[in-house]
Amino acid sequence: MTEHKLSLLPFYAGWGIYNQRLVAAIAPLTGEQLALRLTPQHWSLGMYVTHIVANRAWWFHARMGEGGDDLTPLELWALGVCEADVDPCHPAAELVAGLEKTWQMIEEALARLTPADLQEVFPPLSEVERVRHAKLVEPALQPYAQMWLDAERLAGEDKPARSRQWIIWGVLAHDIHHGSEISTTLGLHGLPTIDLDGWIW
């Protein structure tokens, strides 16, 4: 098999399994359970999942152009979580839909991309582009969108361009990192954790 026909998907097969197990852990949770935290200083279960969904949509859709326009509302879905420790209180069904929609985008991208595509580099978004994205968020998130824009301006540093390889690895690592926090929080409160038993890599 030549490189131009070699899909990236088989190399990330475990990611799809991980997403399935994450969905299975989140789907049955009530609103009260999604509000549980490891400690008062940690985010809630719902906030972590919201953040995972938004991170996937931001890097794959906003930065790399993967997926369709239906992913645009999810790009900044976690505004308020990072900016003000605000829980958006999405019900489990919305969180699961976000996980499944963003995973479909990732899976389709990995199935199409080849090792040669990993070297493509994506420039950072300009301030004009960030403002355009901020205007697309739902009205309830607009105050946090402005907080995000202000923080980006105050940082005053040039964001580096990122390769596709860096982005894919970063999103995968982000999923695993916050997934472990979700699983720990579930276990602390006596709820079923993300089931990784018998996982074949």
Number of C-alpha atoms within 10 A of each C-alpha: 5 5 9 11 11 15 15 19 19 11 10 16 14 14 19 15 15 18 20 17 16 23 21 16 20 26 15 14 17 12 14 10 17 23 17 20 22 17 9 8 8 14 23 25 27 26 27 22 27 26 23 26 26 25 23 28 31 22 18 23 23 22 17 19 14 18 19 9 11 9 21 18 15 26 24 26 22 24 28 21 18 14 15 10 14 15 20 17 17 16 16 21 15 13 21 24 14 23 23 16 19 25 19 14 18 22 18 14 19 19 14 13 17 17 14 12 14 15 13 12 15 15 12 14 15 11 12 9 11 16 15 11 17 21 13 16 19 13 10 11 18 16 13 22 25 16 15 20 14 11 12 15 11 9 9 8 8 9 12 10 12 16 16 19 15 14 19 18 12 14 19 14 12 16 22 16 12 16 22 14 18 28 19 19 22 22 14 14 13 9 14 16 21 22 14 11 6 6 9 8 9
